[in-house]
Amino acid sequence: MGRQIAVVTLGCEKNQVDSEVMMGLMERWGFDLVADPQEADVIVVNTCGFVDQAKAESVNTILQMAQYKENGHCKALVVAGCLAQRYQEELMREIPEIDGMLGTGEFHRVPEVVEQALAGRHPMRFGNPVYLYDEVTPRKRVGLPYSSYVKIAEGCDHGCTFCAIPLMRGKFRSRPIPSIVEEARRLAADGVREISLIAQDSTQYGLDLYGRRRLPDLLKALNDVDELRWIRLHYAYPGYFTDELIDAMAGLPKVCKYVDLPLQHSEDEILRAMHRPGRNSQVRKLLERIRTRIPNVAIRSSFIVGFPGETEEQFLRLADFVEEMAFDRIGVFAFSREEGTPSAAMEGQISEAEKERRAAWLMEVGRKASAARGAARVGQVIDCLLERQDDRRPDIWIGRSEYDAPEIDGQVFVSGAGGRPGEFVKVRITHSFDFDLAGEGV
C-alpha cells in the first residue's frame, strides 16, 4: 500500500503550525511527505472555518482534493481543522468522498485516523479541544527556513459576540515558558532567526497556568536565546496591553518594535455590542503610551465594518479614527454572520453590498496612512532581513524590516547589498510606496 501523504493547509498561521505538527507525526509514522496532492496516496485537508469566505474556500478545496480519488493516486481523503470541528456531521453527509475526520483537539491522532481511513473504517475523532503540542512533538516545518511561527497558547476564553473561535478551538490554554523557550532553541539551532509568537490572545498568556499574565516574562526568556535575531508578537488584546509589556517590548533588543493590536472598532456602542474590552478614550491613551515609550514602533490593527446596527455616522467616525491614529498597517473585515454567535441573531443586519463598500472605504483610509508612515522612514537606516532576489533584477534583493510581519505586511527592496536569504543587512531607506520601502545597503 502506498505511503505518500500530502497536507493541504488553509487559513491562519495557527493552522500552519497544526499542519506542520501533523506532517511531523506522519513522517515519524513512516509516511513520505509530498507537495503535490496528485501524487499522494493520502490527502489531509486542514480547514478554516473562521468566516463565510474561508468556509467556502475550505469546502471547495475538499471537493477539489476529492477528484484525486478518481484521477490521481488518492486512496484516503481526511479532513481536519476548524471547519471539521464545527460542521463534522454536515461535511460527512454532504461530501461522501471524505474517508476520515479529526477536530482541532485531535491533531496528535492523525496517524491513527489515516491508517483507519486507509482500511475503510471512516474514523471521526472529535472531542473537547484540549491538545496543545510541546517542544518534543515532531514538526515538519514548511516555508522560510529562517522564520517560524511558534504557538504559545491555543483557544480563547473571551466572549466576542462576532467570533466562533471558542466553538472551534476550545478554552484558552498556555504552554509553559520552558517548553516554548526550548522549542525556540531547537528552531534557532536549525537556522531560524525570526520567530513569530501566535495565540488567539497573546496578552492572556500564562493566566491559566500561573494565575497571572506572564507574556513579559516569556519575552525576556526568549530574548536570551543566542541565535535568535527577531522575536515578533502577534494578536495582542488591547484590554490587557500593560505597562509591563510595553517596557518589555521597548527594552528587549530582540523583540521587534511591532505591535499587532486588533481593535475591531473605535465606537463605544459597537465595542459594547461586540463585547470587546476597552473604549475609545482608553485605546487612544494606550496608543499614545506605546508610541511614546517604544520609539519608531509600527502598529498594525484590524477592524470589522458592517457590524449589526453600525450606522453610517459610526462608520465615518471609525474612518476618522483610523486616519487620526495613523496606523502603519490595517486589516479590514466585512462582518460575517457566523451561526452560533450572538451577533448572528442581532437586529440591524447590514447588506453585503454596504459592508463591502465600507470595507473598501476604510482600506483606502488605511492605505493613505500607511503611505505617510512609510514616507517618514525615508532617510532612516534600518535592519532588513533578506528573503529573495528580484526575478527581473537579480541585483535587487527583496526583504523585510522588523516593522513588517511575514506574508501580511510590506517589503523592502534593497540595492547594493550582497548576501543570501536569511541574512540581515543595514539599509538606508531612500523611497517609500503605499506599503513598501526601497533603499540601499550600507
C-alpha positions in Angstrom: 0.0 0.0 0.0 1.3 3.5 -0.9 2.7 5.6 1.9 2.8 9.1 0.3 0.8 11.8 2.0 0.1 15.5 1.2 -1.2 18.0 3.7 -3.2 21.0 2.2 -3.4 23.9 4.6 -6.0 26.7 4.6 -6.5 29.6 7.0 -4.2 31.3 9.5 -0.7 30.8 10.9 -2.1 28.6 13.7 -3.4 26.2 11.1 0.1 26.2 9.5 1.6 25.1 12.8 -1.0 22.4 13.2 -0.3 21.1 9.7 3.4 21.1 10.4 2.8 19.0 13.6 0.6 16.6 11.6 3.3 16.3 8.9 5.9 15.6 11.6 3.8 12.9 13.2 3.0 11.3 9.8 6.7 11.3 8.8 7.6 9.6 12.1 4.9 7.1 11.5 6.6 6.1 8.2 4.8 8.1 5.6 6.6 10.1 2.9 5.6 13.7 2.5 4.8 15.0 -1.0 3.9 18.5 -2.1 1.7 17.6 -5.0 -1.7 16.1 -3.9 -2.0 14.4 -7.3 0.9 12.2 -6.3 -0.4 11.4 -2.8 -2.0 8.2 -1.5 -3.4 10.1 1.4 -4.6 13.8 1.3 -5.2 15.7 4.5 -7.1 19.0 4.2 -6.6 21.2 7.2 -9.6 23.5 7.0 -10.5 27.0 8.2 -14.0 27.9 9.5 -13.5 31.5 10.6 -15.8 33.5 8.2 -18.0 32.6 5.3 -15.3 33.2 2.6 -12.9 30.9 4.5 -15.6 28.2 4.9 -16.4 28.3 1.2 -12.7 28.0 0.3 -12.4 25.0 2.6 -15.4 23.2 1.1 -14.2 23.9 -2.5 -10.7 22.6 -1.6 -12.1 19.4 -0.1 -14.1 18.9 -3.3 -11.0 19.6 -5.5 -9.0 17.1 -3.5 -11.7 14.5 -3.7 -11.2 14.5 -7.5 -7.8 12.9 -7.0 -9.6 9.8 -5.8 -10.7 9.5 -9.5 -7.8 10.9 -11.5 -4.9 10.6 -9.0 -3.4 8.2 -6.5 -5.6 9.2 -3.6 -6.9 6.2 -1.5 -8.0 8.2 1.5 -9.2 11.8 2.0 -9.0 13.1 5.5 -10.5 16.4 6.7 -9.1 18.2 9.8 -9.2 21.5 11.5 -11.8 24.2 12.3 -14.4 23.5 9.7 -14.3 19.8 10.5 -14.6 20.6 14.2 -17.7 22.8 13.7 -19.5 21.0 10.8 -18.4 17.4 11.2 -21.8 15.8 10.6 -22.8 18.1 7.7 -19.4 17.5 5.9 -19.6 13.8 6.2 -23.1 13.7 5.0 -22.7 16.2 2.1 -19.3 15.0 0.9 -19.2 11.2 0.9 -15.7 11.1 -0.6 -14.4 12.0 2.9 -12.8 8.9 4.4 -11.9 10.3 7.9 -12.1 13.4 10.0 -10.5 14.9 13.1 -11.1 18.0 15.0 -8.8 20.7 16.4 -8.1 18.8 19.6 -7.1 15.6 17.9 -4.2 16.5 15.6 -1.9 14.1 17.6 -4.2 11.2 16.5 -3.7 11.9 12.8 -1.6 8.6 12.2 -4.4 6.6 13.7 -7.1 8.3 11.7 -5.1 8.0 8.4 -4.5 4.2 9.0 -8.2 3.6 9.7 -9.2 5.7 6.8 -7.0 3.6 4.5 -8.6 0.5 6.0 -12.0 1.8 5.0 -13.3 2.5 8.6 -14.3 6.2 8.2 -13.0 7.3 11.6 -14.3 10.5 13.1 -12.2 11.8 16.1 -13.7 14.8 17.9 -14.0 16.0 21.4 -13.5 19.0 23.7 -10.3 20.6 22.2 -7.6 20.3 24.9 -4.5 19.1 22.9 -1.6 21.5 22.5 1.8 20.5 21.1 5.0 20.8 23.0 8.8 21.1 22.4 9.3 17.4 21.8 6.4 17.0 19.3 7.8 16.2 15.8 7.1 19.1 13.5 8.0 19.3 9.8 8.3 23.0 9.0 7.4 24.4 5.7 8.1 27.8 4.2 11.0 30.0 5.0 13.9 28.2 6.7 14.9 31.2 8.8 11.5 32.2 10.0 9.0 30.2 12.0 5.7 30.6 13.9 5.6 29.4 17.5 2.2 28.8 19.1 2.4 30.0 22.7 -1.3 29.2 23.5 -4.4 27.8 22.0 -8.1 28.6 22.3 -9.9 31.6 23.7 -12.0 32.5 26.8 -13.3 35.8 25.6 -16.9 36.1 24.5 -16.7 38.4 21.5 -20.1 38.3 20.0 -19.0 38.0 16.4 -16.4 35.2 16.9 -16.8 31.5 16.5 -13.2 30.6 17.5 -14.1 29.3 21.0 -16.6 27.0 19.4 -13.8 25.5 17.2 -10.7 25.9 19.3 -11.9 25.4 22.9 -10.8 27.2 26.1 -7.6 29.2 26.4 -4.6 27.1 27.3 -1.0 28.2 27.5 2.2 26.3 27.0 4.8 26.5 29.9 7.6 29.0 29.4 10.3 26.3 29.5 8.6 24.4 26.7 8.4 27.5 24.4 12.0 28.5 25.1 13.2 25.0 24.4 11.3 25.0 21.1 12.8 28.3 20.2 16.3 27.0 21.0 15.8 24.0 18.7 14.4 26.2 15.9 17.4 28.5 16.3 19.8 25.6 16.2 18.1 24.6 12.9 18.8 28.1 11.4 15.7 30.0 12.4 16.5 33.7 13.1 12.9 35.1 13.4 10.1 33.6 15.4 6.5 34.9 15.4 4.6 34.2 18.6 1.0 33.4 17.9 -2.1 32.8 20.1 -5.7 33.9 19.8 -4.9 36.4 22.5 -1.2 36.6 23.3 -1.7 39.1 26.2 -3.7 36.4 28.0 -0.6 34.2 28.0 0.1 32.4 31.3 -3.1 33.3 33.2 -4.4 29.7 33.1 -1.0 28.2 34.1 0.5 30.7 36.5 -2.5 32.6 37.8 -1.3 35.8 36.2 -0.4 37.1 32.7 3.3 36.4 32.0 3.9 37.5 28.5 6.7 39.9 29.5 8.4 37.1 31.3 8.2 34.9 28.2 9.7 37.6 26.1 12.6 38.1 28.5 13.3 34.3 28.4 13.2 34.2 24.6 15.4 37.2 24.4 18.2 35.1 25.9 18.2 32.6 23.0 21.5 33.4 21.5 20.9 32.6 17.8 17.6 34.4 17.5 17.6 37.9 16.0 13.9 38.9 15.9 11.0 38.0 18.2 7.7 39.1 16.8 4.5 39.3 18.8 1.0 38.8 17.2 -2.6 39.3 18.3 -2.2 41.4 21.5 -5.6 42.1 23.1 -5.9 45.8 23.8 -7.6 45.3 27.1 -4.5 43.6 28.6 -1.7 45.5 27.0 0.0 46.5 30.2 2.8 49.0 31.0 5.0 46.0 31.9 4.5 44.6 28.4 5.3 48.0 26.9 8.5 48.2 28.9 9.5 44.6 27.8 8.9 45.4 24.1 10.8 48.7 24.5 13.8 47.3 26.4 14.4 43.9 24.9 16.6 44.3 21.8 15.4 41.1 20.0 11.7 41.9 20.4 10.6 43.6 17.2 9.2 47.1 17.6 6.0 45.9 16.0 2.6 45.8 17.8 -0.2 43.7 16.4 -3.3 45.1 18.2 -6.7 44.1 16.8 -9.0 46.8 17.9 -12.1 45.9 15.8 -13.8 49.2 16.1 -13.5 52.7 17.6 -17.0 53.5 18.7 -18.0 52.6 22.3 -21.6 51.5 21.3 -20.2 49.0 18.8 -17.4 47.8 21.1 -20.0 47.1 23.8 -22.2 45.2 21.3 -19.1 43.2 20.3 -18.3 42.5 23.9 -14.8 43.9 23.4 -12.7 45.3 26.3 -11.6 49.0 26.4 -13.2 52.1 25.0 -12.3 54.8 22.6 -10.6 57.0 25.2 -8.7 54.1 26.7 -7.4 53.0 23.3 -6.2 56.4 22.5 -4.3 56.6 25.7 -2.8 53.1 25.1 -1.7 54.0 21.6 -0.1 57.2 23.0 1.8 55.3 25.7 3.0 52.7 23.2 4.3 55.3 20.7 5.9 57.4 23.5 7.7 54.5 25.2 8.6 52.5 22.1 10.3 54.9 19.7 9.8 54.2 16.0 7.2 51.5 16.7 5.0 50.2 14.0 1.4 49.4 14.9 -0.9 47.1 13.0 -4.6 46.8 13.7 -7.7 45.1 12.3 -11.3 46.4 12.1 -14.7 45.0 11.4 -17.1 47.1 9.4 -20.8 46.5 9.0 -21.4 45.0 12.4 -25.2 44.8 13.2 -26.5 48.2 14.0 -23.5 50.1 12.8 -24.8 53.5 11.5 -23.2 55.5 8.7 -22.2 58.1 11.3 -20.5 55.4 13.4 -18.6 54.1 10.4 -17.5 57.6 9.4 -16.2 58.2 13.0 -14.3 54.9 12.7 -12.7 56.1 9.4 -11.8 59.4 11.1 -10.2 57.4 14.0 -8.1 55.2 11.6 -6.9 58.4 9.8 -6.1 60.2 13.0 -4.3 57.3 14.7 -2.2 56.8 11.5 -1.7 53.0 11.8 1.3 51.6 9.9 -0.9 48.7 8.7 -4.5 47.7 9.0 -6.7 44.8 8.0 -10.4 45.3 7.3 -13.1 42.6 7.5 -16.7 42.9 6.5 -18.8 41.5 9.2 -19.6 37.8 8.7 -22.8 36.5 10.2 -21.5 33.3 12.0 -24.2 30.9 13.1 -24.0 30.1 16.8 -22.6 33.5 17.7 -24.7 36.2 19.5 -24.2 38.8 16.7 -25.8 36.5 14.2 -29.2 37.0 15.9 -28.8 40.7 16.4 -31.2 43.2 14.8 -29.8 45.7 12.3 -28.0 43.4 10.0 -26.4 45.3 7.1 -26.4 44.3 3.5 -23.4 42.6 1.9 -23.1 45.4 -0.7 -23.0 48.0 2.1 -20.5 46.1 4.1 -18.2 45.7 1.1 -18.5 49.4 0.4 -17.4 50.3 3.9 -14.6 47.8 3.9 -13.2 49.3 0.6 -13.5 52.8 2.0 -11.7 52.0 5.2 -8.9 50.2 3.4 -8.3 53.3 1.3 -8.1 55.4 4.5 -5.6 52.8 5.9 -3.6 52.9 2.6 -3.1 56.6 2.8 -2.0 56.4 6.5 0.4 53.6 5.7 2.0 55.6 2.8 2.5 58.5 5.1 4.1 56.4 7.8 6.4 54.8 5.2 7.4 58.2 3.9 8.5 59.2 7.4 11.1 56.4 7.4 12.9 57.8 4.3 16.4 58.6 5.5 16.4 56.1 8.3 18.9 53.2 8.5 17.1 50.1 9.4 17.9 46.4 9.7 16.5 44.3 6.9 16.1 40.5 6.6 16.9 39.4 3.0 14.5 36.9 1.6 15.0 36.6 -2.2 16.4 38.3 -5.3 14.0 40.1 -7.6 13.1 37.8 -10.6 13.7 40.6 -13.1 16.5 42.4 -11.3 18.9 40.0 -9.7 20.9 43.0 -8.3 17.8 43.9 -6.2 17.1 42.0 -3.0 13.6 41.8 -1.6 13.4 41.6 2.2 11.5 42.8 5.3 12.1 45.2 8.1 11.2 44.5 11.7 8.2 46.6 11.0 6.8 44.0 8.5 5.5 40.6 9.5 5.9 37.7 7.1 3.1 37.2 4.5 0.8 40.0 5.6 2.8 43.3 5.6 5.1 45.2 3.2 8.5 44.5 1.7 11.8 46.4 1.4 13.6 46.5 -2.0 17.3 46.7 -1.4 20.1 47.6 -3.9 23.8 47.4 -3.3 23.6 44.6 -0.8 25.1 41.2 -1.2 24.1 38.2 0.8 21.8 35.3 0.9 18.3 34.5 2.1 18.1 34.8 5.9 20.9 37.3 6.3 20.4 40.7 7.9 21.8 43.9 6.4 21.5 47.5 7.2 19.6 49.6 4.7 19.2 53.3 4.3 15.7 54.0 3.1 15.5 56.2 0.0 12.0 55.7 -1.3 8.6 54.8 0.1 5.4 53.5 -1.6 2.0 52.7 -0.3 3.0 49.7 1.7 6.7 49.0 0.7 10.0 50.7 1.1 13.2 50.8 -1.0 16.7 51.6 0.0 20.5 51.0 -0.4 22.7 48.7 1.6 25.2 50.5 3.9 
